[in-house]
Amino acid sequence: MKITKASELEKGSNFSALIYAPPGTGKTSTIKYLPGRTLIIDVDRTTNVLSGEENIDIVYADINDVEVGFAKMLEEIHDEHIKNYDNIVIDNLSELEQAWLGEKAKKSKTKDGRMMGIPEMGDYNKFSFYLPNLIRYVNSWPNVNKVYTAWETTREIKLPMGQLYDQAIPQIREKIITNVMGLVNMVGRLVINEETGNRGFILTPSNATFAKNQLSDAKFAKQEEIWQFKSEVKEPTDEIT
């Protein structure tokens, strides 16, 4: 058993984070601001926006062999390549979920399931264990930062007094969303200022946004500063909001 002093821990080292937003709003582009060398596991085929970035390498996941092939790829990265990188990125979890369920639909034991592309009910339950276990495995890799991306969706929340409101969350199966978000140090929602076009991340939770930040006191961060973990509290500015 190894005991580590809390005074020796560094918040900005060996961290895990998830960033989410609607498709095409800048999640993948945010990866270029990570310091050091980065390996991206491209699931949704959107890394072309990073063309010309010399410190980024890309490996394309086989979306037709997700359940077994993706796990084997992670093992190979861990065993043979992880020492060459400072950051590992899985881009993105939402498409990984859809590809995983799509693969299951093709193998459905029912004719209607195969024809209509519908997974069996047990497949959804199986994925509820598959994804958290995958994240736990990647998070266990030492001396490397882990970043995950996801698309954005909303869920309806009902308060004890009966009021209803919509909350923005990562597009991951709702039954495991709390579990998945609990496994990372930071969850940031990327938003765009409609007037200025500037991008920034919401890092503090609210009724409207699922977010968390265990890496700094910042409540918001500009897109290009998201990986700069400063201790001072940042309030939203006109550049972000």
C-alpha positions, 0 to 999 in steps of 0.5 A: 500500500502506497500512502501519498501526502496531499501536500505533494499532489498537483492539481494540474498534473495527471488530471482528467477532464470532460468538455462538451458542447453541440457538434461543430462548436469547438470541442476538438479545436480546444485540444490544441491548447493542451501543453505537451504532446497529445494523442487523440483517439478519434471516434467521430472523425472530426480531427481535421480541424487540427490540421497542421498541429505538430504536437498532436498525433491521431489514431482512428478508432474502428467504429465497426469493432467497438466493444472488443477492438476499442479495448484492445486499442487502449491496451496497445496505447497503454503498453507501447505508446503512452510514454511518448505523450503528455495527454490522451484524448478520446473524441468523443464519448457520445459517438462511442456510445452510438457506435457501440449500440449500433454494433449491438443492433447489427448482432441483435438476436431478433429479426426486427432488431436487426432490420430496424437497427435497434439494440436489445434492452440488455445491451443498454444495461451492458453499456452502463458498465462498459463506459464507466469501466473504460474511463476508470481504466484510462484514468488509471494510467499514470503520468498522463492527462486524460481528456474526453469530449462529448456532444451536448443535450438537455434533461428535464429536472423537477425541483421538490416544489414542482418547478421544471427546468432544462439542464445542459449535460453531456450526451451520455446515457442519462442513467450513468451520467452522474457516475461518468462525471464523478470519475473526472476532475473537471466537466466544462460546457463550451459556450459561444457569445452570440455577439462577439463569437468568442468561446469559453467554458462554464466550469461551475454547476447551476440549474442550467448547466452540468459542470464541475471544477476540482482543478482550480477556483475558476468558474469560467475560462476562455477556450484558449485558457481552459488548461491553465489551472489558476487559483484565482476565481474568474467571473464571466466577462463579456468575452465569454458570456 
